[in-house]
Every structure is written in C-alpha cells, then in structure tokens.
Amino acid sequence: MFIIWFAIIGLIVWAVTAAVRPGQNRGQASGSSAQDIARSRYARGEINKEQYEQLRKDLA
C-alpha cells in the first residue's frame, strides 16, 4: 500500500513540475531570449557565422 501512495505522490509532483516548466526539452521555450534563439539557430546550422555575428551586434 505504501508503494502505491508513493507512486501517486510522485506522479503528482512530476505533473506539477512539468506544468511549471513548459517547453523544456521540446525545442525552444516561449521565454527564450533573442540571443538564445540566435545561438541555437547558429548551432543547428540554420545561419552562418556572419549572420550570427550580425544578429549579436544588432541585439546588443
């Protein structure tokens, strides 16, 4: 019986923490800064170094 209650409480804690931090591990979070988005686009190869540097200058 103790194990069942422990599992239920664990699921509730997991659900609350997942609801508090939406978007993590699912691509970009809605609260990402523009610099974070530019950095991740550069890391994925969507933009080249020159574009990345220009975005950094524009956002600074």
Residue frames as a rotation matrix with the C-alpha (Angstrom) as fourth column:
MET 1
0.568 0.823 0.000 0.00
0.823 -0.568 0.000 0.00
0.000 0.000 -1.000 0.00
PHE 2
0.377 -0.527 -0.761 2.89
0.216 -0.749 0.626 2.34
-0.900 -0.401 -0.169 0.82
ILE 3
-0.658 -0.672 0.340 4.38
0.445 0.016 0.895 1.86
-0.607 0.741 0.288 -2.66
ILE 4
-0.087 0.718 0.691 1.10
0.974 -0.083 0.209 2.80
0.208 0.691 -0.692 -4.34
TRP 5
0.817 0.387 -0.426 0.82
0.507 -0.836 0.212 6.04
-0.274 -0.390 -0.879 -2.34
PHE 6
-0.008 -0.915 -0.402 4.46
0.181 -0.397 0.900 6.84
-0.983 -0.065 0.169 -3.05
ALA 7
-0.648 -0.193 0.736 3.86
0.722 0.150 0.675 6.35
-0.241 0.970 0.042 -6.79
ILE 8
0.362 0.868 0.339 0.74
0.908 -0.411 0.082 8.54
0.211 0.278 -0.937 -6.76
ILE 9
0.725 -0.161 -0.670 2.52
0.254 -0.842 0.477 11.34
-0.641 -0.515 -0.569 -4.90
GLY 10
-0.371 -0.927 0.058 5.48
0.325 -0.071 0.943 11.04
-0.870 0.368 0.328 -7.28
LEU 11
-0.365 0.321 0.874 3.20
0.927 0.044 0.371 11.38
0.081 0.946 -0.314 -10.30
ILE 12
0.745 0.656 -0.117 1.56
0.667 -0.738 0.107 14.45
-0.016 -0.158 -0.987 -8.81
VAL 13
0.361 -0.705 -0.611 4.95
0.106 -0.620 0.778 16.08
-0.926 -0.345 -0.150 -8.15
TRP 14
-0.599 -0.591 0.539 6.11
0.560 0.172 0.811 15.22
-0.572 0.788 0.228 -11.67
ALA 15
0.045 0.716 0.696 2.93
0.978 -0.173 0.116 16.66
0.203 0.676 -0.709 -13.22
VAL 16
0.838 0.251 -0.484 3.23
0.409 -0.876 0.256 19.91
-0.360 -0.413 -0.837 -11.26
THR 17
-0.009 -0.919 -0.393 6.89
0.058 -0.393 0.918 20.41
-0.998 -0.014 0.057 -12.18
ALA 18
-0.583 -0.140 0.800 6.13
0.766 0.236 0.599 19.64
-0.273 0.962 -0.030 -15.84
ALA 19
0.429 0.830 0.357 3.33
0.885 -0.466 0.020 22.21
0.183 0.308 -0.934 -15.80
VAL 20
0.701 -0.221 -0.678 5.52
0.235 -0.826 0.512 24.86
-0.673 -0.518 -0.528 -14.18
ARG 21
-0.250 -0.883 -0.397 8.32
-0.347 -0.301 0.888 24.46
-0.904 0.360 -0.231 -16.74
PRO 22
0.693 0.555 0.461 6.58
0.215 0.451 -0.866 24.05
-0.688 0.699 0.193 -20.10
GLY 23
0.929 -0.225 -0.292 8.58
-0.361 -0.385 -0.850 23.85
0.079 0.895 -0.439 -23.29
GLN 24
0.056 -0.968 0.244 11.75
-0.897 0.058 0.439 22.38
-0.439 -0.243 -0.865 -21.90
ASN 25
-0.643 -0.450 0.620 13.21
-0.118 0.858 0.500 19.56
-0.757 0.248 -0.604 -23.99
ARG 26
0.224 0.737 0.638 10.71
0.742 0.296 -0.602 20.41
-0.632 0.608 -0.480 -26.72
GLY 27
0.112 -0.237 0.965 12.69
0.841 -0.495 -0.220 22.83
0.530 0.836 0.144 -28.84
GLN 28
-0.743 -0.420 0.521 12.63
0.183 -0.876 -0.446 26.49
0.644 -0.236 0.728 -27.97
ALA 29
-0.372 0.595 -0.712 10.89
0.887 0.004 -0.461 27.65
-0.272 -0.804 -0.530 -24.86
SER 30
0.455 0.637 0.622 8.47
0.784 -0.618 0.060 30.52
0.423 0.460 -0.780 -25.30
GLY 31
0.957 -0.085 -0.277 10.55
0.112 -0.771 0.627 32.60
-0.267 -0.631 -0.728 -22.87
SER 32
0.196 -0.943 0.271 13.82
0.935 0.263 0.238 32.26
-0.296 0.207 0.933 -24.79
SER 33
0.261 -0.194 -0.946 15.70
-0.052 -0.981 0.187 35.46
-0.964 0.000 -0.266 -25.37
ALA 34
0.935 0.084 -0.346 16.51
-0.330 -0.159 -0.930 36.58
-0.133 0.984 -0.121 -28.90
GLN 35
0.051 -0.993 -0.105 20.20
-0.996 -0.042 -0.082 35.90
0.077 0.109 -0.991 -28.27
ASP 36
-0.325 -0.097 0.941 19.42
-0.426 0.903 -0.054 32.35
-0.844 -0.418 -0.335 -27.15
ILE 37
0.688 0.644 0.336 17.39
0.054 0.416 -0.908 31.77
-0.724 0.642 0.251 -30.30
ALA 38
0.728 -0.491 -0.479 20.18
-0.671 -0.363 -0.647 33.15
0.144 0.792 -0.593 -32.49
ARG 39
-0.275 -0.873 0.404 22.72
-0.925 0.354 0.137 30.95
-0.262 -0.336 -0.905 -30.69
SER 40
-0.094 0.292 0.952 20.62
-0.104 0.948 -0.301 27.82
-0.990 -0.127 -0.059 -31.18
ARG 41
0.910 0.401 -0.104 19.99
-0.118 0.009 -0.993 28.65
-0.397 0.916 0.055 -34.86
TYR 42
0.334 -0.880 -0.339 23.74
-0.925 -0.235 -0.300 29.02
0.184 0.414 -0.892 -35.38
ALA 43
-0.409 -0.485 0.773 24.38
-0.693 0.716 0.082 25.75
-0.593 -0.502 -0.629 -33.57
ARG 44
0.270 0.604 0.750 21.85
0.116 0.753 -0.648 23.95
-0.956 0.262 0.133 -35.79
GLY 45
-0.664 -0.634 0.398 23.44
0.483 0.042 0.874 25.42
-0.571 0.772 0.278 -38.91
GLU 46
0.350 0.882 0.315 20.42
0.876 -0.190 -0.443 27.48
-0.331 0.431 -0.839 -39.93
ILE 47
0.992 -0.122 -0.010 22.53
-0.119 -0.944 -0.309 30.64
0.029 0.308 -0.951 -40.14
ASN 48
0.406 -0.912 -0.057 26.20
0.621 0.321 -0.714 31.13
0.670 0.254 0.697 -40.92
LYS 49
-0.148 -0.574 -0.805 28.84
0.982 -0.181 -0.051 32.84
-0.116 -0.799 0.590 -38.78
GLU 50
-0.911 -0.208 0.356 28.46
0.294 -0.933 0.206 36.23
0.290 0.292 0.911 -40.45
GLN 51
-0.083 0.966 0.246 24.70
-0.005 -0.247 0.969 36.21
0.997 0.079 0.025 -39.91
TYR 52
0.430 0.198 -0.881 25.17
0.800 0.368 0.473 35.14
0.418 -0.909 0.000 -36.32
GLU 53
-0.543 -0.716 -0.439 27.70
0.830 -0.536 -0.151 37.90
-0.127 -0.446 0.886 -35.64
GLN 54
-0.776 0.320 0.543 25.38
0.016 -0.851 0.524 40.48
0.630 0.415 0.656 -37.23
LEU 55
0.306 0.928 -0.213 22.48
0.245 0.139 0.959 39.30
0.920 -0.346 -0.185 -35.09
ARG 56
0.135 -0.331 -0.934 24.64
0.988 0.116 0.102 39.55
0.075 -0.936 0.343 -31.97
LYS 57
-0.878 -0.477 0.031 25.62
0.476 -0.879 -0.025 43.14
0.039 -0.007 0.999 -32.86
ASP 58
-0.485 0.764 0.425 22.01
-0.075 -0.520 0.851 44.07
0.871 0.381 0.310 -33.62
LEU 59
0.451 0.734 -0.507 20.73
0.386 0.352 0.853 42.58
0.805 -0.581 -0.125 -30.37
ALA 60
-0.265 -0.661 -0.702 23.44
0.938 -0.009 -0.346 44.07
0.223 -0.751 0.622 -28.14
